[in-house]
Amino acid sequence: MNFDADVNLNVHEIGILLSALQLLSNRDENTIAREYGSASALYNKLYTVYETMDDSQTGIRYEPTIQPSF
C-alpha cells in the first residue's frame, strides 16, 4: 500500500491549492487537521515549491472556449 504519490502540478494548479488553503476557516482547518494533518504545513510545503516556479504568467487568463465563473 502506497502512502506517497508523485503528482505533476503546474504553477497555476499550485496557486489554486495555495489560495484554497488560505481561504479555509478555522473550523475547516481544525477538521482537516484531525482527519489528515496540518493544512498550514501543507501550505508551507506547496509554497516552497511554488517559489521555485515561474509565476510570471499567473494572472487571469481568458480562453475563448471557457466562460469565467465570476
Steps between C-alpha positions, in 0.01 A plus 500: 500500500641840395498798734677742267428600144676720248259739332602737222342842559563819309541842658131582447381184673727555798377860516141373519586266784685775688204735458257235620713427805511872586120519487439223751306603807640409841228237532587343165870508579440321832282238332766435237772485765314231693446287191813558290753727667598865504372713213762764579778241465361404159479868404864555597610194304308607188615861534864389509446326167298794362786742575732302271256511205450765233190689615528785249188380314267431795251781436142438390501347155192503281473211263246526218328170578482545878267749665621648832282402793511846657 
